[in-house]
Amino acid sequence: MQLSEQEIISAIRQGDERIFEATFRKYYQSLCNYANSILKEMDEAEEVVQNLFLSIWEKRTDLEISVSLKSYLYRAVHNHCLNRIKHLKIREEYQQYATNFYDSSYESVSQTVMKNELEQKIEEAIRKLPEQCRLIFRMSRFDELKYHEIAKQLELSPKTIENQIGKALKFLRIELAEYLPLIIICGTTLQIVQ
């Protein structure tokens, strides 16, 4: 039996994992291709789409879609891509600014202390994650493995990997909230918590 879009949205809102997964599978590849046409980087595109679906699932009880589901998903991917481009541009401008005003081979004592403190706080926060979540997060952020590579190594589904990364990021953002200005200044560790 075919469900109408409103029935699909309603089912997702009520937490129907089967309908959500079917929706994910139906739109995932075409949304990745669309995001890639904007970002020109398939890994980035996949991450944008995965984060979108993760966000939809996390906020499913408040899900309100007044247009078609397909239109909603494409518009959301479009907006996420533009935000990603803007974010990368800001980071690039800051790095260029920092390079122009600081000798890259020189690092002041206070910068070293701040950076070391930040790295220590990040490591402490990561250690607070549940064991499997911590392992998956480290494989993603430190070993730079893709979700499907992690899933294959740990014999888990890519969806489980995606959920674990989402949980880890949510936890770390909360845990490291007071260090956000320092994370932005240090820049290098920024990619760990995004």
C-alpha positions as CSV (number, residue, x, y, z in Angstrom):
1,M,0.0,0.0,0.0
2,Q,1.4,3.4,-1.0
3,L,1.3,6.1,1.6
4,S,0.6,9.7,0.8
5,E,3.3,12.3,1.7
6,Q,1.3,13.5,4.6
7,E,1.0,9.9,5.9
8,I,4.8,9.5,5.5
9,I,5.5,12.8,7.4
10,S,3.0,11.8,10.1
11,A,4.6,8.4,10.5
12,I,8.1,10.0,10.8
13,R,6.8,12.5,13.3
14,Q,5.5,9.5,15.3
15,G,8.9,7.8,15.3
16,D,8.2,5.1,12.6
17,E,11.8,4.0,11.9
18,R,10.8,1.8,9.0
19,I,9.1,4.7,7.1
20,F,12.0,7.0,8.0
21,E,14.6,4.6,6.7
22,A,12.6,4.0,3.5
23,T,12.4,7.8,3.0
24,F,16.2,8.0,3.6
25,R,16.9,5.3,1.1
26,K,14.6,6.8,-1.5
27,Y,16.1,10.2,-1.5
28,Y,19.7,9.8,-0.2
29,Q,21.6,9.3,-3.4
30,S,19.8,12.0,-5.4
31,L,20.2,14.4,-2.6
32,C,23.9,13.6,-2.3
33,N,24.3,14.2,-6.1
34,Y,22.4,17.5,-5.7
35,A,24.6,18.6,-2.8
36,N,27.7,17.5,-4.7
37,S,26.7,19.7,-7.6
38,I,26.8,22.7,-5.2
39,L,29.8,21.7,-3.0
40,K,31.9,19.9,-5.7
41,E,33.0,17.4,-3.0
42,M,31.1,14.1,-2.6
43,D,32.3,13.5,1.0
44,E,31.1,16.9,2.1
45,A,27.8,16.3,0.2
46,E,27.2,13.0,1.9
47,E,27.9,14.5,5.3
48,V,25.4,17.4,4.6
49,V,22.7,14.9,3.6
50,Q,23.4,12.6,6.5
51,N,23.3,15.5,8.9
52,L,20.0,16.7,7.4
53,F,18.4,13.3,7.9
54,L,19.8,13.1,11.4
55,S,18.4,16.5,12.2
56,I,15.0,15.5,10.8
57,W,15.0,12.4,13.0
58,E,16.1,14.3,16.1
59,K,13.4,17.0,15.6
60,R,10.8,14.7,14.2
61,T,8.1,15.6,16.7
62,D,8.2,19.2,15.6
63,L,8.4,18.3,11.8
64,E,6.1,20.6,9.8
65,I,6.3,20.4,6.0
66,S,3.8,22.5,4.0
67,V,5.3,21.7,0.6
68,S,6.0,18.3,-0.9
69,L,8.5,16.2,1.0
70,K,10.8,16.1,-2.0
71,S,10.8,19.9,-2.3
72,Y,11.4,20.2,1.4
73,L,14.4,17.9,1.3
74,Y,16.0,19.6,-1.7
75,R,15.5,23.0,-0.2
76,A,17.0,21.9,3.1
77,V,20.0,20.4,1.4
78,H,20.4,23.6,-0.7
79,N,20.4,25.7,2.5
80,H,22.7,23.4,4.4
81,C,25.2,23.5,1.4
82,L,25.1,27.3,1.4
83,N,25.7,27.4,5.1
84,R,28.6,25.0,4.7
85,I,30.1,27.1,2.0
86,K,29.7,30.3,4.1
87,H,31.3,28.5,7.1
88,L,34.2,27.3,5.0
89,K,34.7,30.8,3.6
90,I,34.8,32.3,7.1
91,R,37.3,29.8,8.3
92,E,39.4,30.3,5.2
93,E,39.3,34.1,5.7
94,Y,40.3,33.8,9.3
95,Q,43.2,31.4,8.4
96,Q,44.4,33.9,5.8
97,Y,44.1,36.7,8.3
98,A,46.0,34.7,10.9
99,T,48.7,33.9,8.4
100,N,49.1,37.5,7.4
101,F,49.4,38.8,11.0
102,Y,51.4,35.9,12.6
103,D,54.5,34.3,11.6
104,S,53.4,30.7,11.1
105,S,56.6,29.3,12.6
106,Y,56.1,31.4,15.8
107,E,53.7,30.4,18.4
108,S,53.5,32.4,21.6
109,V,53.5,30.8,25.0
110,S,49.9,31.8,25.7
111,Q,48.7,30.3,22.4
112,T,50.5,27.1,23.2
113,V,48.9,27.0,26.6
114,M,45.5,27.7,25.2
115,K,45.9,25.1,22.5
116,N,47.1,22.5,25.0
117,E,44.2,23.3,27.4
118,L,41.7,23.0,24.6
119,E,43.1,19.7,23.3
120,Q,43.0,18.4,26.9
121,K,39.3,19.5,27.3
122,I,38.4,17.9,24.0
123,E,40.1,14.6,25.0
124,E,38.3,14.6,28.4
125,A,35.0,15.2,26.7
126,I,35.6,12.4,24.2
127,R,36.6,10.0,27.1
128,K,33.1,10.6,28.6
129,L,31.4,9.1,25.5
130,P,30.1,5.6,25.8
131,E,32.7,3.1,24.6
132,Q,31.2,2.2,21.2
133,C,30.3,5.8,20.5
134,R,33.8,6.9,21.4
135,L,35.4,4.3,19.1
136,I,33.2,5.3,16.2
137,F,33.8,9.0,16.7
138,R,37.6,8.5,16.9
139,M,37.5,6.4,13.7
140,S,35.6,9.1,11.9
141,R,37.4,12.2,13.2
142,F,40.9,11.0,13.9
143,D,41.4,8.1,11.5
144,E,39.3,10.0,8.9
145,L,37.3,6.9,7.9
146,K,34.0,7.3,6.0
147,Y,30.8,6.1,7.7
148,H,30.5,3.0,5.4
149,E,34.2,2.1,6.1
150,I,33.6,2.3,9.9
151,A,30.4,0.2,9.5
152,K,32.2,-2.5,7.5
153,Q,35.1,-2.7,10.1
154,L,32.8,-2.8,13.1
155,E,30.1,-5.0,11.3
156,L,27.4,-2.4,12.0
157,S,25.0,-0.7,9.8
158,P,25.9,2.7,8.3
159,K,22.7,4.1,10.0
160,T,24.1,3.0,13.4
161,I,27.4,4.8,12.6
162,E,25.5,7.9,11.6
163,N,23.4,7.8,14.8
164,Q,26.5,7.3,17.0
165,I,28.4,10.2,15.3
166,G,25.3,12.4,15.7
167,K,25.1,11.5,19.4
168,A,28.8,12.2,19.9
169,L,28.7,15.6,18.2
170,K,25.6,16.6,20.1
171,F,27.3,15.6,23.4
172,L,30.6,17.3,22.6
173,R,28.9,20.5,21.5
174,I,27.2,20.7,24.9
175,E,30.3,19.6,26.8
176,L,32.6,22.1,25.1
177,A,30.1,25.0,24.8
178,E,32.2,27.3,27.1
179,Y,35.3,26.6,25.0
180,L,33.7,27.6,21.6
181,P,35.6,30.9,21.3
182,L,38.9,29.1,22.0
183,I,38.0,26.4,19.4
184,I,37.4,29.0,16.8
185,I,40.7,30.8,17.6
186,C,42.7,27.5,17.4
187,G,40.9,26.4,14.2
188,T,42.8,23.2,13.9
189,T,40.6,21.2,16.3
190,L,37.4,22.8,14.9
191,Q,36.8,20.0,12.5
192,I,36.6,17.5,15.4
193,V,33.3,19.0,16.8
194,Q,31.5,20.0,13.6
